[in-house]
């Protein structure tokens, strides 16, 4: 399969989270210290970076730290709603942790991703998130909602002649979908696969971070590439 451009959407697991940390680079003795060099390393060792080199095409990594699923699918829509090009485009969509939420500040118009109490910016947001996770979060319904979002957006992208592959970092206790646009990691969610196979940063270094290691990102890219070649 030949592509001109790869566009990847997701949270920090798509972005290459942790790979631009100075602490991590001290652990691996890379010698990198400048922010510009650390960020370049992160993007090049993210799975979109590895995949783009296998495909021989340019790429844009739209991964956003702490992003929840509503933000991720909104980013897909905002980026591609006016898409009009002769280029052959591949999109990867990685869904996030089910309990993350997107808040829209009515005063500023700002969109705010909340991944937990530590990412809330003030007491009001902490209170809102606390009520959400204790009173209103329904894991089964959130899982069903994400599946619906994947169904809608893959159909929409196909109508624009854009190929898409789907990855789920978190499925809760529910079954990982297989076949079609979904990438199969031995029947497990992406997060469970990475954890089980000790492909997190904390598994290979003393850096206490659960993001994917370079090896983990490369394996994800290889799996996507094989999926594309089997279609």
Steps between C-alpha positions, in 0.01 A plus 500: 500500500640841401421825681609860461412611852435345842284690750490357853249595770496396863625595843856494634529131409489609135714807559785295648445612859799475729751468218585870522563487874847609609478241778448223244792618290724502805393139560602395149800736490396644163683827552194698389412800716347771277118511488505512121711184479294319764174576318648388169609172659150452643325546166747286308466216754121518527313231310387754234866588451601137452198430279563798273852375429368154417243653266751744354273801551475824694306507826335734747460386859187655654535310828405722795600440860209409734251502212178310551297335226266793436800728443670247272201451272434875498862549389446251218191688386651848529811391308332308220157661455636719221736233366538531125815362345614251241751360749447147625451540876507249784348594836566320827262560791601381847224519759594605851424411862124468536465717811664809348271793425493816291375819663405810307547821697190714435686823584822456305382251237804287581492122475652329803604135520478348847682174559469503879499734796862597440417636152205712620603865508287624787267385777191531280646261243608258773151506646343444157732210422445349844125500451542355152714201600301421815144569384475510122781296340367175352783294354274280291325797343828680436633191325184482287531870422859461379398208279227719351752782441735261321212375285387851404846641434637206303194517274540877464872473418434225248252732325793741456715224352720497812624170638482459877624259765368496856679420825352484850731567793226427752192276469432461871381142570339477158604314189754649266338529154681325218479500124422780261676823594611375842856390571512170689757469779438135584144583601612752764470876518811687400571605859462144630723364223775751574481436875491119468804497272695745718526761227454804723776747581494387863563140390835574337636790709477649849276771354161452668280562197239266349513641147619279217872437459668549160487123454130500585432779252694316230301180560175696470620651172600156370159358591319783319725459196427126485128570532515740204686252285248226577200712392 
